[in-house]
Amino acid sequence: RDDAGSADRVAWLTLGRVALRLNDLPRLRQAASRLLSIDASQPDGRLLMAAWQRRRGDLDGALRSLDAAIEIAPRQSEAWAMRSVVLK
């Protein structure tokens, strides 16, 4: 909750991954949004946002987020794997 915590990318990424496992959609969205605001040049926030969008049934939004993540890091296999799951 302090200034250092609000900018801690690793902490927000960890929180997002835990929220995803617990199916805590509000916390997952919060973590994804925070990661995007901390550093939009990293794909992690977009991957978490895509997971949130998929869980909500917004498959088009999830694909857009995943395409953006792939554009940032084209060799990251996580984004490609998630994209195939969403397309399926």
C-alpha positions in Angstrom: 0.0 0.0 0.0 3.0 2.3 0.2 4.7 4.1 -2.7 7.3 1.3 -3.1 4.6 -1.4 -3.2 2.5 0.4 -5.8 5.5 0.4 -8.2 6.7 -3.1 -7.4 6.3 -5.0 -10.7 7.3 -8.4 -9.3 4.8 -8.1 -6.4 1.9 -7.1 -8.8 2.8 -10.0 -11.2 2.8 -12.4 -8.3 -0.5 -11.1 -7.0 -2.0 -11.4 -10.5 -0.8 -15.0 -10.9 -2.3 -15.9 -7.5 -5.5 -14.2 -8.3 -5.7 -16.1 -11.5 -5.4 -19.4 -9.7 -7.9 -18.4 -7.1 -10.3 -17.1 -9.8 -10.3 -13.7 -8.0 -11.3 -11.6 -11.1 -11.4 -8.2 -9.4 -7.9 -8.7 -8.1 -6.7 -10.1 -11.4 -7.9 -7.0 -13.2 -6.3 -4.8 -10.6 -3.0 -6.5 -10.9 -3.1 -6.4 -14.7 -4.0 -2.7 -14.8 -1.2 -1.9 -12.3 1.4 -3.8 -14.3 0.3 -1.9 -17.5 0.7 1.4 -15.7 4.0 0.5 -14.2 5.7 -0.6 -17.4 3.6 -1.1 -20.6 6.7 -2.2 -22.5 6.5 -5.6 -20.7 4.0 -8.2 -21.8 3.1 -9.5 -18.4 0.3 -7.0 -17.8 -1.2 -7.7 -21.1 -1.1 -11.5 -20.5 -2.9 -11.1 -17.2 -5.4 -8.7 -18.8 -6.0 -11.3 -21.5 -6.6 -14.0 -18.8 -9.1 -11.7 -17.1 -10.9 -10.9 -20.4 -11.1 -14.6 -21.3 -12.6 -15.5 -17.9 -15.2 -12.8 -18.4 -16.0 -14.2 -21.9 -14.5 -11.3 -23.8 -12.6 -13.4 -26.3 -12.0 -10.6 -28.8 -10.5 -8.4 -26.1 -8.4 -11.3 -24.9 -7.0 -11.7 -28.5 -6.3 -8.0 -28.7 -4.3 -8.1 -25.5 -2.5 -11.2 -26.5 -1.6 -9.8 -29.9 -0.2 -6.7 -28.1 1.8 -9.0 -25.8 3.1 -10.9 -28.8 4.1 -7.7 -30.5 6.1 -6.7 -27.5 7.8 -10.1 -27.0 7.3 -12.3 -30.1 9.3 -15.1 -28.7 7.5 -15.5 -25.5 5.8 -18.9 -25.7 3.2 -18.1 -22.9 1.4 -15.5 -25.1 1.3 -17.9 -28.1 0.0 -20.7 -26.0 -2.7 -18.5 -24.4 -3.7 -17.3 -27.9 -4.2 -20.8 -29.1 -6.4 -21.5 -26.0 -8.5 -18.4 -26.7 -8.9 -19.3 -30.4 -10.0 -22.8 -29.5 
